[in-house]
Amino acid sequence: MRRNAVLFVAVSLLSGLGGSAMALVSGIWILDLTGSTGLAALAGLCVYAPTLAGPWLGGLLDRAPRRPLVIGVDLALAAALLSLLAVRGPGQAWLVYAVSLAYGVGYVLVDAGETALLPAALPPARLADVNGWRSSAQEGMKLVAPLAGAGLYAWRGGHVVAVLAAVVPVLVAALYGALRLTRTAPVPPPARPVGVRDGLAALLARRAVRVPVALAAVSIAMSGFTTAALYDVVVTDLALPATFLGVLASAQGGGSLLAGLVAGRLVRRHGEITVGVAGAVLFAAGCLGRCLPWWPGTLAASVVIGVGLPWTLVAAVTAVQTYTPQAMLGRVAASANTAMFGPITLAIPLGSAAVAVGGRPPLVLAAVVCLAAALVVRGRLTARMRPVPQG
């Protein structure tokens, strides 16, 4: 099983490299083509919007053999990226949007497919560890991939970046092909058409799954809600240049890198719900730390947030893999991704509006929301563990 674990971590490294680089370069490319920052921002929306269709897309993973489907999606993404070679001027900017949308659809399918394949390749006791290592690999790539992609774009242009990015899903497809799936039988075709309700019902059916997913959803949504607030704190309250945001992003990435290395051990020892609660509390503490009128405090708070967010995510993904029947894992994994990442599409514009009252109030509100969610879950967990008095 060690071989499969290494392959999954390698997949995360490559996926993080290609995805992070293209996410940034697509926006820069459109900005150069059109001169509009608003149009450039739409490239990011194209990438994240398909997350909302996760329950529908996840149904495909339960209708067809998962590994061939994931490999096919990766090869299709490579072909789509190569189509960017046709971009020559503003008239082809639509092609960048189309590829970004295809990338978003592919991300939903591949991410849910990988979540569904892990239990078929690894023993249950190793799931939390490998999920943590995957998180560390992805966060590590986020530290270097955007800078590398932007530098390559500035040096050689978008076509070279597109070609190199197209190589990544081909390599990922090869790694998926090298996996040894020995722990599950082929998924039989469903007796009736699968729909959104199937995945959502299975997601909500077990407390061990829905609670970690809910904690991750709240924390991730609040991270989007506080994006504009962090900009305001840095530029207005701390009177620092906007480039300091890059320093904070690196600090958060460093915290996430370390968090992933220990997340699996914590999940095995304390369980998914407890780790999810701890992650939400750490995120709340980081939000309050970002309110401090002292830049080293803001820097330390970014490290704390970098630890908290991955803990909630690793706990949720491990819970989905551990407690979901194999035949429904594709639908449930995709529905969980929608639940965790879908709200951020609304939280970001709400946070941008809330910053009108200043940067610190949204950060405090986010901290209160996450702490309240953690306290409710912890209180119910304690109540369940309390012995019933004998009459």
C-alpha positions as CSV (number, residue, x, y, z in Angstrom):
1,M,0.0,0.0,0.0
2,R,3.0,2.3,0.4
3,R,3.3,2.4,-3.4
4,N,-0.3,3.7,-3.8
5,A,0.3,6.3,-1.1
6,V,3.3,7.6,-2.9
7,L,1.4,7.7,-6.2
8,F,-1.5,9.7,-4.6
9,V,0.9,12.2,-3.1
10,A,2.6,12.6,-6.5
11,V,-0.8,13.2,-8.1
12,S,-1.5,16.0,-5.6
13,L,1.9,17.6,-6.2
14,L,1.4,17.6,-10.0
15,S,-2.3,18.7,-9.8
16,G,-1.4,21.5,-7.4
17,L,1.4,22.6,-9.7
18,G,-0.7,22.8,-12.9
19,G,-3.9,24.0,-11.3
20,S,-2.4,26.8,-9.2
21,A,-0.2,28.1,-12.1
22,M,-3.1,28.1,-14.7
23,A,-5.5,29.7,-12.2
24,L,-3.3,32.8,-12.0
25,V,-2.1,32.8,-15.6
26,S,-5.6,32.7,-17.1
27,G,-6.6,35.9,-15.3
28,I,-3.3,37.6,-16.3
29,W,-3.8,36.5,-19.9
30,I,-7.3,37.9,-20.1
31,L,-6.2,41.1,-18.6
32,D,-3.5,41.5,-21.2
33,L,-5.9,40.6,-24.0
34,T,-8.8,42.9,-22.9
35,G,-7.3,45.4,-20.5
36,S,-10.2,44.8,-18.1
37,T,-9.6,43.7,-14.5
38,G,-13.3,42.8,-14.2
39,L,-13.1,40.5,-17.2
40,A,-9.9,39.0,-15.8
41,A,-11.7,38.1,-12.5
42,L,-14.3,36.2,-14.4
43,A,-11.7,33.5,-15.3
44,G,-11.6,32.6,-11.6
45,L,-15.4,32.4,-11.4
46,C,-15.4,30.0,-14.4
47,V,-13.0,27.7,-12.4
48,Y,-15.1,27.7,-9.2
49,A,-18.6,27.8,-10.6
50,P,-18.8,24.1,-11.6
51,T,-18.4,23.2,-7.9
52,L,-22.1,24.1,-7.5
53,A,-22.9,21.3,-9.9
54,G,-20.9,18.7,-7.8
55,P,-23.9,16.5,-6.9
56,W,-24.9,16.1,-10.6
57,L,-21.3,15.6,-11.8
58,G,-20.6,13.1,-8.9
59,G,-23.3,10.9,-10.2
60,L,-21.1,10.1,-13.2
61,L,-18.5,8.5,-10.9
62,D,-21.1,6.0,-9.6
63,R,-22.4,5.1,-13.1
64,A,-19.0,4.4,-14.8
65,P,-15.8,2.7,-13.7
66,R,-14.1,5.4,-11.7
67,R,-10.4,5.1,-12.7
68,P,-11.1,5.1,-16.5
69,L,-13.4,8.1,-16.1
70,V,-10.8,10.0,-14.1
71,I,-8.1,9.2,-16.6
72,G,-10.3,10.2,-19.5
73,V,-11.1,13.5,-17.8
74,D,-7.4,14.2,-17.3
75,L,-6.6,13.5,-21.0
76,A,-9.5,15.7,-22.0
77,L,-8.2,18.5,-19.9
78,A,-4.8,18.2,-21.6
79,A,-6.5,18.5,-25.0
80,A,-8.5,21.6,-23.8
81,L,-5.3,23.3,-22.6
82,L,-3.6,22.8,-25.9
83,S,-6.5,24.6,-27.6
84,L,-5.2,27.8,-26.0
85,L,-2.5,27.7,-28.7
86,A,-5.2,29.2,-30.9
87,V,-5.4,32.4,-28.8
88,R,-3.9,35.3,-30.7
89,G,-5.8,38.4,-29.6
90,P,-8.9,39.8,-27.8
91,G,-11.1,37.9,-30.3
92,Q,-10.0,34.6,-28.7
93,A,-10.4,35.6,-25.1
94,W,-13.6,33.5,-25.0
95,L,-11.4,30.5,-25.5
96,V,-9.5,31.2,-22.2
97,Y,-12.9,31.3,-20.4
98,A,-14.0,28.1,-22.1
99,V,-10.8,26.3,-21.0
100,S,-11.2,27.7,-17.4
101,L,-14.7,26.4,-17.3
102,A,-13.6,23.0,-18.6
103,Y,-10.8,23.1,-15.9
104,G,-13.4,23.7,-13.3
105,V,-15.6,20.8,-14.4
106,G,-12.6,18.6,-14.6
107,Y,-11.5,19.6,-11.1
108,V,-14.9,18.6,-9.6
109,L,-14.8,15.2,-11.3
110,V,-11.1,14.4,-10.7
111,D,-11.2,15.6,-7.0
112,A,-14.4,13.5,-6.3
113,G,-13.0,10.6,-8.3
114,E,-9.7,10.7,-6.3
115,T,-11.6,10.8,-3.0
116,A,-13.6,7.7,-4.2
117,L,-10.5,5.9,-5.4
118,L,-8.5,6.3,-2.2
119,P,-10.5,3.7,-0.1
120,A,-10.1,1.2,-3.0
121,A,-6.3,1.6,-2.9
122,L,-5.5,2.0,0.8
123,P,-6.5,0.4,4.1
124,P,-8.9,2.5,6.2
125,A,-6.2,3.1,8.8
126,R,-4.1,4.9,6.3
127,L,-6.7,7.2,4.8
128,A,-6.3,10.1,7.3
129,D,-2.5,10.0,6.9
130,V,-2.6,10.1,3.1
131,N,-5.2,12.8,3.1
132,G,-3.0,14.9,5.3
133,W,0.1,14.3,3.0
134,R,-2.0,15.2,0.0
135,S,-3.0,18.4,1.7
136,S,0.6,19.3,2.4
137,A,1.6,18.5,-1.1
138,Q,-1.1,20.8,-2.6
139,E,-0.3,23.6,-0.2
140,G,3.4,23.3,-0.9
141,M,2.7,23.7,-4.6
142,K,0.6,26.8,-3.9
143,L,3.7,28.4,-2.5
144,V,5.7,28.1,-5.7
145,A,3.3,27.3,-8.6
146,P,1.7,30.8,-9.0
147,L,5.1,32.5,-8.9
148,A,6.6,30.0,-11.4
149,G,3.6,30.3,-13.7
150,A,3.6,34.1,-13.6
151,G,7.3,34.2,-14.2
152,L,7.1,31.8,-17.1
153,Y,4.2,33.8,-18.6
154,A,6.2,37.1,-18.3
155,W,9.2,35.4,-20.0
156,R,7.7,33.3,-22.8
157,G,3.9,34.1,-22.8
158,G,0.7,32.2,-22.3
159,H,1.2,29.6,-25.0
160,V,4.3,28.1,-23.3
161,V,2.5,27.9,-20.0
162,A,-0.5,26.2,-21.6
163,V,1.7,23.5,-23.2
164,L,3.5,22.8,-20.0
165,A,0.2,22.8,-18.0
166,A,-1.2,20.3,-20.6
167,V,1.7,17.9,-19.8
168,V,0.6,17.7,-16.1
169,P,-2.8,16.0,-16.5
170,V,-1.2,13.5,-18.9
171,L,1.4,12.6,-16.2
172,V,-1.5,12.4,-13.6
173,A,-3.4,10.1,-15.9
174,A,-0.3,7.8,-16.0
175,L,-0.1,7.8,-12.2
176,Y,-3.7,6.9,-11.9
177,G,-3.1,4.0,-14.3
178,A,-0.3,2.7,-12.1
179,L,-2.5,2.4,-9.0
180,R,-3.2,-1.1,-7.7
181,L,-6.9,-1.1,-6.8
182,T,-7.5,-4.3,-4.8
183,R,-10.0,-3.4,-2.1
184,T,-13.2,-3.1,-4.0
185,A,-15.2,-4.7,-6.7
186,P,-16.4,-2.8,-9.8
187,V,-19.3,-0.6,-9.0
188,P,-22.5,-2.0,-10.5
189,P,-24.8,0.2,-12.6
190,P,-27.5,1.8,-10.5
191,A,-31.0,0.3,-10.6
192,R,-32.5,3.8,-11.2
193,P,-31.1,7.1,-12.4
194,V,-29.0,8.8,-9.7
195,G,-29.7,12.3,-8.7
196,V,-28.9,15.1,-6.4
197,R,-31.0,13.7,-3.6
198,D,-29.1,10.5,-3.4
199,G,-25.8,12.1,-2.7
200,L,-27.2,14.7,-0.3
201,A,-29.3,12.2,1.6
202,A,-26.2,9.9,2.1
203,L,-24.1,12.9,3.1
204,L,-26.7,14.0,5.7
205,A,-27.6,10.5,6.9
206,R,-24.6,10.0,9.3
207,R,-23.6,12.5,11.9
208,A,-20.0,11.3,11.6
209,V,-20.0,12.6,8.0
210,R,-22.3,15.7,8.1
211,V,-20.7,17.3,11.1
212,P,-17.1,17.4,9.8
213,V,-18.3,18.5,6.4
214,A,-20.4,21.3,8.0
215,L,-17.4,22.5,10.1
216,A,-15.3,22.6,6.9
217,A,-18.0,24.4,5.0
218,V,-18.4,27.1,7.7
219,S,-14.6,27.6,8.0
220,I,-14.0,27.7,4.2
221,A,-16.9,30.1,3.7
222,M,-15.6,32.4,6.4
223,S,-12.1,32.4,4.7
224,G,-13.8,33.7,1.6
225,F,-15.8,36.2,3.6
226,T,-12.6,37.7,5.2
227,T,-10.6,38.0,1.9
228,A,-11.5,41.6,1.4
229,A,-11.2,42.4,5.1
230,L,-7.6,41.2,5.1
231,Y,-6.8,43.5,2.1
232,D,-8.3,46.4,4.1
233,V,-6.4,45.5,7.3
234,V,-3.1,45.4,5.5
235,V,-3.4,48.4,3.3
236,T,-5.5,50.7,5.6
237,D,-5.0,49.7,9.2
238,L,-1.4,48.6,9.0
239,A,-0.5,51.0,6.2
240,L,1.6,48.3,4.5
241,P,2.0,47.8,0.7
242,A,-0.3,45.4,-0.9
243,T,2.6,43.1,-1.7
244,F,2.6,42.2,2.0
245,L,-0.4,40.0,1.2
246,G,2.1,37.7,-0.6
247,V,4.1,37.4,2.6
248,L,0.9,36.5,4.5
249,A,-0.1,34.0,1.8
250,S,3.3,32.3,2.1
251,A,2.9,32.2,5.9
252,Q,-0.5,30.6,5.6
253,G,0.8,28.1,3.1
254,G,3.7,27.2,5.5
255,G,1.2,26.6,8.3
256,S,-0.9,24.4,5.9
257,L,2.2,22.4,4.9
258,L,2.9,21.6,8.5
259,A,-0.7,20.9,9.3
260,G,-1.1,18.3,6.7
261,L,1.8,16.3,8.1
262,V,0.2,15.8,11.5
263,A,-3.5,15.8,10.5
264,G,-3.7,12.1,9.9
265,R,-2.2,11.2,13.3
266,L,-4.7,13.5,15.0
267,V,-7.7,12.1,13.1
268,R,-6.7,8.5,14.1
269,R,-6.2,9.5,17.7
270,H,-9.1,11.9,18.3
271,G,-11.6,11.3,15.4
272,E,-12.8,13.5,12.6
273,I,-15.3,15.6,14.5
274,T,-12.7,16.6,17.2
275,V,-10.1,17.5,14.6
276,G,-12.7,19.5,12.7
277,V,-13.7,21.4,15.8
278,A,-10.0,22.1,16.6
279,G,-9.5,23.4,13.0
280,A,-12.5,25.8,13.3
281,V,-11.3,27.1,16.6
282,L,-7.8,27.7,15.2
283,F,-9.3,29.5,12.2
284,A,-11.4,31.7,14.5
285,A,-8.3,32.5,16.6
286,G,-6.4,33.4,13.4
287,C,-9.2,35.8,12.4
288,L,-9.0,37.6,15.8
289,G,-5.2,37.7,15.5
290,R,-5.5,39.5,12.2
291,C,-7.3,42.3,14.0
292,L,-4.1,43.1,16.0
293,P,-2.6,46.5,15.1
294,W,0.8,44.9,14.8
295,W,2.1,43.2,11.6
296,P,4.0,40.3,13.3
297,G,0.7,39.4,15.0
298,T,-1.0,39.4,11.6
299,L,1.8,37.2,10.2
300,A,1.5,34.7,13.1
301,A,-2.3,34.7,12.7
302,S,-1.8,33.6,9.1
303,V,0.2,30.6,10.2
304,V,-2.5,29.7,12.7
305,I,-5.2,29.9,9.9
306,G,-2.9,27.9,7.7
307,V,-3.1,25.1,10.3
308,G,-6.8,25.3,11.1
309,L,-8.3,25.3,7.6
310,P,-6.6,22.1,6.4
311,W,-7.5,20.3,9.6
312,T,-11.2,20.9,8.9
313,L,-10.8,19.8,5.3
314,V,-8.8,16.7,6.0
315,A,-11.3,15.7,8.7
316,A,-14.2,16.1,6.4
317,V,-12.7,14.2,3.5
318,T,-11.6,11.3,5.7
319,A,-15.1,11.1,7.2
320,V,-16.7,10.9,3.7
321,Q,-14.2,8.2,2.7
322,T,-14.6,6.2,5.9
323,Y,-18.4,6.1,6.4
324,T,-19.8,6.2,2.9
325,P,-20.7,3.0,1.0
326,Q,-18.5,2.4,-2.0
327,A,-21.4,2.4,-4.4
328,M,-22.3,5.9,-3.5
329,L,-18.9,7.4,-2.8
330,G,-18.7,9.4,-6.1
331,R,-22.0,11.2,-5.5
332,V,-21.3,11.8,-1.8
333,A,-17.8,13.0,-2.4
334,A,-19.0,15.5,-5.0
335,S,-21.9,16.6,-2.9
336,A,-19.5,17.2,0.0
337,N,-17.2,19.3,-2.2
338,T,-20.2,21.4,-3.2
339,A,-21.2,21.8,0.4
340,M,-17.7,22.8,1.5
341,F,-16.6,25.0,-1.4
342,G,-19.9,26.2,-2.9
343,P,-20.8,28.8,-0.2
344,I,-17.5,30.6,-0.9
345,T,-18.9,31.9,-4.2
346,L,-21.5,33.9,-2.1
347,A,-19.3,34.6,0.9
348,I,-16.6,36.5,-1.2
349,P,-19.0,39.2,-2.5
350,L,-20.7,39.5,0.9
351,G,-17.3,40.0,2.5
352,S,-16.5,42.6,-0.1
353,A,-19.6,44.5,0.8
354,A,-19.1,44.1,4.6
355,V,-15.6,45.7,4.4
356,A,-17.4,49.0,3.9
357,V,-17.5,49.2,7.7
358,G,-13.8,48.4,8.0
359,G,-11.6,45.4,7.9
360,R,-11.8,44.3,11.5
361,P,-15.6,43.8,11.9
362,P,-15.8,41.1,9.2
363,L,-12.9,39.3,10.8
364,V,-14.6,39.4,14.2
365,L,-17.9,38.2,12.8
366,A,-16.1,35.3,11.0
367,A,-14.4,34.3,14.3
368,V,-17.8,34.4,16.1
369,V,-19.4,32.2,13.5
370,C,-16.7,29.6,13.6
371,L,-16.5,29.6,17.4
372,A,-20.3,29.2,17.6
373,A,-20.2,26.3,15.2
374,A,-17.4,24.6,17.1
375,L,-19.1,25.2,20.5
376,V,-22.4,23.7,19.2
377,V,-20.7,20.6,17.9
378,R,-18.5,20.2,20.9
379,G,-21.5,20.7,23.3
380,R,-23.5,18.0,21.5
381,L,-20.6,15.7,21.5
382,T,-20.1,16.1,25.2
383,A,-23.8,15.5,25.8
384,R,-23.7,12.3,23.9
385,M,-20.7,11.1,25.9
386,R,-22.3,12.0,29.3
387,P,-23.5,8.8,31.1
388,V,-27.3,8.6,31.6
389,P,-28.2,8.6,35.3
390,Q,-29.7,5.3,36.5
391,G,-33.1,5.7,38.1
